[in-house]
């Protein structure tokens, strides 16, 4: 196992991770394990920016459209499932590519999570009632004050995840990121971490262009199909919640599009902040594929 190598490709949304991961997988004759918290859902296609059918046909992908939005699935469960798959695949492969922008999913694989403690009855219900009265801004402020590290990576427009962080803090008086990272897994295989980045103006242009393409491909229509399921955790996220607000009459279509682009840019910024803290990540422009391959081979 010591000769096996897991190449981890991370970075903000729309930076070009999928293309780089496929190029790496083709070069190393291997497969890709997705570390994206939304692409696992089989019902969601357009709003999750899944690899295209052509991209999926080039190399085998795992954890793409593998679960239902109605399933309870979190980073800890993903980490355990992904690690088990990695060990299985390493029985016949020397390299594997782990690719995604979900920081907690990547950490779940590389470091592991502690088991979540039992929450006293009524804790979540009380926070939910407070949220209904005080609103999302209050919930964001509470989580930011008690756990700024987690706030940097969490989807701040997803009330379910914010409520989860707040209930854990109220129950055990400990930030979520500390609880989850007390015990770090030591893997026998090698890990190479690759980060992809662009100049901010270029990244934001790509985000806006991608969103325009998603809308043209039917993003509003896709969100409409799931309107009556909007309370599901999988749908309380950037790309859907903004459209649900439009459908509820909170603002017009133009404002929904502005919010879609703004919130996606904010999410990309939080992703970069999270990954930049990891000093083991080597950063490249997504076009530097030969340098990325060389670094992966030498490391």
N, C-alpha and C positions, 0 to 999 in steps of 0.2 A: 504493500500500500504506500510505502514511502516514495515510490517512484511515480505515483499517480499525481495528477495536477488538476485542480479546480480553478478555472479562470473566471473571475467574477467581473462582469461588466456593469457599471452603474453610471448614473448621471440623471439630469433632469428630464422631464417629459419633452418629447419632440427633438431631442438632441441627435438622435440617430442610433440608438442602442441596438435596435433590431438588425439593422443592416450590418453593423460591425460584428454582432454576435454570429450572424449567418456566415460572414466571411471567415471568422475564426473557426467555426464548426466545420466548414468545408475544408479549410487548410489542415486542421488536425483530425479530420475524418471522425467527427464525434457528434454529439447531440446537445440540445439546448434545454435547460431547465429554467422556466420563467419564474421570476421573483416579482410578480406584479399582482397586487392585491385585488385588482378588478378584472384582469383578463382571465382569471380562473372561471368566471361565471359564463356559462354557455348561452344564457338568454341575451346577454349584452354584447353587441357587436360593434356598432359605430362609435358609441361614446367611450369605449375603452381602448380604442386605437390598437386593436389586435393586429398581429402580422396578417398580411393578405394571404389568400389561398396559394398564390405563387410562392410567397416566402415560406409558408408552412410546408410546401411540397419539396423544398430544396434540402432541408435537413429535418430529422425528427425533433419535435417540440414536446415538452411535458408541462403540465399545469396550465394549458390553454384550453378554455371551455371544458374544464374537468369537473366543475361543480355547479349546482343550481343556486340561484339567488335566495332560494327558500331554505338552504342549508345554513346551519350555524358553523362558520369557519373563520378562524382567526390566525394571527401570526404564529402563535405557539403550536397550533395544530399543523399549520403548513410546515413549520420548521421540522417537526418530527417526521412528517410524511416525506419531505424533500430529502432529509438526511438518509432515511431508509432507501429511497430511490437511488441516491448517489452511490451508496455502498453496493447496491445491486448492479448498477451500470458499470461501476469500476471493476467488476468481475470480468468484463470483456472489453473495456475501453481504457486507454491510458490518460485521456484528457476529457474534461467535461466543461461546458460553458454554463455559468449561472448568470442570467441577465435580467435586470429589472431596476425600477426606480423606487420601489417600496423599501425604505430604509429598515423598517422593523422586520420585514420578511427576510432581507439579507442577513441581518443580525441574528435572526432566529436560526438560520442555517449555520452561520460561522461561529456563533457564541452560545446559542441556546437560551431558553427562557426558563425561569423557575415556574413551578406550578402556582396558579392563581389561588389566593386564599378564599375561604368562605366569607361571603358578605352578609352582615346581619340583616335579617328580614326588614323590609320597609325602607332601606337606605336608598335604593334606586328609585322607588316610588316617590319619596320625598323630594329628591333632586329633580325628577321629571316634572313634578308639580311646580317647583320653583322656576324651572326652565319655561314652562307654559306661561307663567305670570310675568317673568322678567325678560324673556327673549334670548335669542342666540348670542347677542353681544355680551350679555351678562355671563353666559356659560363660557364663552371664549375667554373673558377676562378672568374668571375663576380658575380655569385650567392653566392659563398663562402664569398666574401668580403662584400657583402651588407646584407647577411642573414645567418650567420654561423649556427644558430640553425636549420633552415630549411634544410640547406645543409647536416646536419648530418643524416637526415632521408630520404631525397628524393633520388630516384634512379638517381644517378648522370650520368648514361648513357642514360637517357631519356631526349632528348633535348626539347620535348614539355613541360614537367613540369618545366625545368629550364627556358625556355623562359617565361612561365607564371609568375614565381616568379620575373623575371627581369622586365617584363612589368608592373607589379603591383607596383614595387618599383619606377620605372621611372615615373609612372603616379601619385602616391600619396605620394612618398617619405617615405614609411613606410615598414618595413620588413613584409613578408607574415605571419610569425608566430604571430606577434603582432596583425595584423589586424584580424586574425581568432580567437583569444582567448581573445578579449576584454570583452565579456559578457559570463560568465560561468553559465551554466544551473544548477539549484538546483533540483535534482530528489527526489521524496518522498520515493523511495525504497533504500535499503541498497546496498552498493557496496563493494565487496571483491576483491582485486587485487592480483593475483598469477603470479609470474614471474618464468620462467624455464631457467636454465642455466647449462652448462657443462664446464669442463675445456676446454680451447681454443683448445688444441691439439685434444681432443676427438670430439669437435664440428666440427673442420675442416675436420677430418677424415670422419665424417658422411656426411658432405657436399660433399666431393669428391666421396664417395660411392653412395650417392643419384644421383649425376650427372652422374656417370657411368651407373647406373641403368636406368636413364632417356634416355641416349643415346642408350642403348641396347633396350629400349622399343620403340624407334623411334622418338626421339626428333628432329633429323635433318630432318627427313621426314615430321614431323608436321610443322616445320618452313618453309620448302619448299612449303607447301600448301598455306602458307600465305605470300609468298615473294612479291606478287604484291599488298599486303595490308600493307606493312611494314611501311608506313608512318602513319598509324593509331596509336593514342596515346597508345592503349592497347598493341601494339607490340613493342613499343620503350622502352624495358625493359630488364633486365638481363634474359638470357635464350633464347632470340630470337635475339636480336640485334647483338650478337656475331656471330651467325650462318649466319645472313644476310650479315655480313662483309665477311665471308668465301665464300658465294655464289656470292658475287660481285667481287671475286678475290683479295681481299685485303691481304689475308694470307691463309695458308693451313689448312686442317682439324685439324691437331695436335695443331696448334696455337689457333684455335677456341676453342678447348676443354680446353686448358690451360687458355684462357680468361674466359670461362664459369665458371671454378672453382675459379679462382682468383676474378672475379667480384662478385660472390656469397659470397665468404668469406668476401670481403669488405662490402657487403651489410649487412651481419650478424653482423659485427662489428659496423656498424652505428645503426642498430636496438638496440643492447645492450646499446650503448651510450645514445640513446634516452630514453629507458625505465629506465635506471639506475638513471636518474634525478628525477624520481617519487619516493618520499620517502614513499608513501603509499603501494608500492608493496612489498610483502613478497616473498623472493626468495627460490626456492627449486630445488633439482635435480629431473628430470622427473620420476625417479624410486620411489620417496618418496610419493607415491599416498596416503597412509594412513595418513601421516602427512598433506598433502594438504587437504584431506577431513576433518580432525579434525580442521585445521585452519579455513576452510570455515564455519564449523558448529558453532565454538565458536565466530567468529568475529562478 
